[in-house]
Amino acid sequence: MICYGKKTQTLAVTTQAGGVYYNSIIFTFPQEFIETPVGIPALTQTTGIFFTSLGNNYPSTTQVQVRVLSMVSNASANVTASYIAIGKWK
């Protein structure tokens, strides 16, 4: 099965790790997967220059974390994050 989600929100991208600033948006799947699905994160709209990745230990069978990353700290970043997850449902 394939599911996807999209959220627009304002984030403080201010947590630093290794010279990169980040914050995350967590999505809960509408139904649990039997095993960890393939997860694909994306940012479709932003105010600034950002990139994205999956968060540590994600996706799980119930959630995916889209990590929003930036080279500079941003106290008020407007982002639209989305994901696609592909796998077998329970």
C-alpha positions as CSV (number, residue, x, y, z in Angstrom):
1,M,0.0,0.0,0.0
2,I,1.0,3.6,-0.5
3,C,0.1,6.5,1.9
4,Y,1.2,10.1,1.9
5,G,0.7,13.1,4.1
6,K,1.4,16.8,4.0
7,K,1.6,19.5,6.7
8,T,2.3,23.2,6.6
9,Q,3.5,24.8,9.8
10,T,6.0,27.2,11.3
11,L,9.0,25.6,13.0
12,A,12.0,26.9,15.0
13,V,14.9,25.4,13.1
14,T,17.4,26.1,15.9
15,T,18.7,22.8,17.3
16,Q,22.3,22.4,16.2
17,A,24.2,19.2,15.4
18,G,27.5,19.1,13.6
19,G,27.1,22.6,12.1
20,V,23.6,22.0,10.8
21,Y,20.3,23.3,12.4
22,Y,17.2,21.1,12.5
23,N,13.7,20.4,13.7
24,S,11.2,17.8,12.8
25,I,7.6,17.2,11.8
26,I,6.2,13.8,12.8
27,F,3.4,12.2,10.8
28,T,1.3,9.2,12.1
29,F,0.2,6.8,9.4
30,P,-3.5,6.2,9.0
31,Q,-3.0,2.5,9.5
32,E,0.0,0.5,10.9
33,F,2.3,-1.3,8.4
34,I,3.3,-5.0,8.9
35,E,6.9,-4.0,8.7
36,T,8.9,-0.8,8.3
37,P,7.8,0.8,5.1
38,V,10.0,2.7,2.6
39,G,9.8,6.4,3.5
40,I,10.4,9.3,1.3
41,P,10.5,12.9,2.8
42,A,10.0,16.1,0.9
43,L,9.8,19.9,1.4
44,T,7.5,21.6,-1.1
45,Q,7.3,25.1,0.2
46,T,9.6,27.0,2.5
47,T,10.6,30.5,3.5
48,G,14.4,30.2,3.2
49,I,16.8,27.5,2.0
50,F,16.2,24.2,3.7
51,F,16.7,20.5,2.9
52,T,15.2,17.4,4.4
53,S,15.9,13.9,5.6
54,L,14.2,11.1,7.6
55,G,14.7,11.4,11.3
56,N,16.7,8.9,13.4
57,N,14.9,5.5,13.8
58,Y,12.2,6.5,11.3
59,P,10.1,5.5,9.6
60,S,8.6,3.0,12.0
61,T,5.5,0.9,11.4
62,T,3.3,3.7,12.7
63,Q,5.1,7.0,12.1
64,V,7.6,8.9,9.9
65,Q,9.7,11.9,11.0
66,V,10.5,14.5,8.3
67,R,13.6,16.4,9.5
68,V,13.9,20.0,8.3
69,L,17.6,21.0,8.1
70,S,19.3,24.4,7.5
71,M,22.8,25.7,7.4
72,V,21.7,28.8,9.5
73,S,19.4,29.1,12.5
74,N,15.9,30.1,11.8
75,A,13.5,30.9,14.6
76,S,10.4,31.0,12.5
77,A,10.6,28.9,9.3
78,N,7.4,28.4,7.4
79,V,7.6,24.9,5.7
80,T,5.3,22.5,3.9
81,A,6.6,19.0,4.6
82,S,5.3,15.8,3.1
83,Y,6.1,12.1,2.9
84,I,5.3,9.0,0.9
85,A,5.4,5.6,2.6
86,I,5.2,2.3,0.7
87,G,4.8,-1.1,2.3
88,K,2.3,-3.8,3.4
89,W,-0.5,-2.7,5.8
90,K,-1.6,-4.8,8.8
